[in-house]
Amino acid sequence: MLLINSEQHTILFDLCSAVLKTNSKIVYVAIINDRGKIEESQARKSIIEKLPDIKKEMFLMENALRNRMATEYDEDLGSVRYTYVERKKRGLLSFPMGDLLLLVSFLPSLDVLQLSKNIIPLIAKSKKKFDMDQDHDL
């Protein structure tokens, strides 16, 4: 299990903020660990935030499990850059980040491909800072 220090939490918080700012139709951004526990999150008008605790916990665990299961095929198919789930009320993008997973929930009628292209560089920038910070802990 990944232990995150306060400097790394700041990096994750900044990533959530940057993603939320990319489009006003984004309503929820969370970074969860491999067990589905929230490391950082930010929201505006989010259905996910309003879910009863048990449903929210199950939703996050489902996404973490799906991400872990997808890694079983990395050697054959290559690693997952992101996944997209479309529901009637919300869309959800998931971006693997090592032992973490970035979840981005948004209102319908958003250009998903463009949104993902806007988010991927933000992740790369944050990952570089995060990895550099981990080096300092060694």
Secondary structure, DSSP 8 states (H G I E B T S, - for coil): -----HHHHHHHHHHHHHHHHT-TTEEEEEEEETTS-EEEEEESS-HHHHS-HHHHHHHHHHHHHHHHHHGGGHHHH-----EEEE-SS-EEEEEEETTEEEEEEE-SS--HHHHHHHHHHHHHHHHHHHHHHHHHH-
